[in-house]
Amino acid sequence: MPILHWLTRDEDLRAATHVPYRLLEEAADLSAGDPDSGNLLIQGDNLEALKALLPFYAGCMKCIHIDPPYNTRSAFEHYDDNLEHTRWLAMMWPRLELLHDLLAEDGSIWVSIDDNEGHYLKVVMDEVFGRRNFIDAVIWRKNYSPKSSARHFSSDHDYILVFSKNADAFQPNLMPRTERQNKAYKNPDDDPRGLWRPNNLAARNYYSKGTYAIRCPSGRLIEGPPAGSYWRISEEKFREMDRDGRIWWGRNGNNVPAPKIYLNEVRQGVVPQTFWNHEEVGHTQDAKKEIVNLFGDDVFGTPKPERLVERILHIATDPGDLVLDSFLGSGTTAAVAHKMGRRWIGIEMGGHAVTHCAPRLKKVIEGEQGGISKAVGWRGGGGFRFYRLGPPAFDADGRIRSDIRFPVLAAHLWFSETGRPWTAPAKPSPFLGAHEGRGYAVLYNGILRDRSAGGGNVLTRRTLHRIRAAAGDFDGPLTVYGARSACSAATLKAERLTFKQTPYDVKARA
């Protein structure tokens, strides 16, 4: 398979492995609504944030939608989009690698792009995701009228490149049938099977049984199909359909016969097409109006309309599925996913994660009625947790940094084991809680007020007794993280203990 070379390629291909692993720290004052909705808004560099998500969400994202900088050689207020070509590729490669790792086996990734980098991006994604997993390139007509000031052509469209993790596993949802499509179905002969439309009996593909003569009810003889074509069904099948009333001869019985296609027998949906007109999914002016209605001014240069993202999520996800946008921008993907009943994770580096994304999503929770709200019947609800990236979790030798606080590491370990966020108790405790019949505990950073080498960070019968005491009524199997274990294998088995050593058993360290 052809590959793309650029100046720093060899270095960029290793970039993701060198990203420091950081823990996520919640900023509770910026969170909103139900904290257990499973939605996360993360402020920080998206490369480091994606690395931080791996232990929690590797292979879990049903849909990833990103709208990265287009490298259009023009500056925007919130993005420096004037990246030299090599720097743009260097930015995208490691992020795409991590996004591939986060994508579910039956998931899909949708990347908005234009002609400045679109063709290079396709070659890079062929390599990262596999060329056989390329699904298609959607064309979105983003302008509703030509740009008369254009020097050569009015550029009226963007692309959305669609790849899957596994093309054999990816099953896109059908688009709903439109009234216009259904209007073709009528019932002039009062067929009890209901509405139908005529199909052409002739086809250009060769068919060995498709050259027979047909006599109409009027008596007219049709000696065979039109020149260069064949009847699409055999004579035996044709006679059978005619006896069953599935052939239309016209009102006077003299027409070329047409097999009936019944509305109630066709698929109750339409295969997605690759040309999306602004009349169906919105245009750039729609997107800007949505932003102005939310924030009072046009603060983002290249927003996407909510209807565009709605179509992506309709095709790629079902309610409850997890959606990721690591270039969140104004928050459109998260807002649309929320209104459609999907879980979401949004990552945004800039200060507008606080000044724009979080307020927008709070408005969604409160039931704002812009964008797709009325179309999907949105009335409000749900919530999200706001996170920032903490310091690197491990030093150059792979040891947990001494300045990592117990609640931060405890929240990470709880989340990695259970997939649920952890709420620190009012009184510090080594016992984090129980989930699905198993308890979890951490001996770290003197949580038992004993920092000696053989003391509070080591699993012994004494520290186990204190963990069990902190667990209260819980007496089930227990996973304990600590510096080391001084308990014998027999003790671990008898006490139903699984010991994991920090940092070596902490998931996805750098």
Protein Blocks (a to p, Z undefined) as FASTA:
>chain_A
ZZdddfklmmmmmmmmmpccddddddfklggcjfknopacdeddfklmmmmmmmmmgoka
fbdcddddehlopacfkbcfbbcfklmmmmmmmmmmmmmmmpcfkbccdddddfklmmmm
mmmmmmmnopklpnbdcdddfbfbdcfkbmkbccfbdcdddddfblklpccddddddfkl
mmmpccfkopanbpaddddfbdfbdcfklmcccddfkopacfbdcehiacfbdfklmmmm
mmnopacebjnopaccdddddfklmccbdcddfbdcfklnopfklmmmmmmmmnopafbf
bbccfklmmmmmmmmpcehiacddfblonommmmmmmmnopacddddfblmlmmmmmmmm
mmmmnopaghjlmmnopabecddddddddddfbdfkopacfklcfklmmmmmmmmmnopa
cdddfbdcfbfbdeehiacdddeehlnopabfklmmpccfklmmmmmmmnomaccdcddd
dfbdcbdfklmmmnopacdddfklpghiZZ
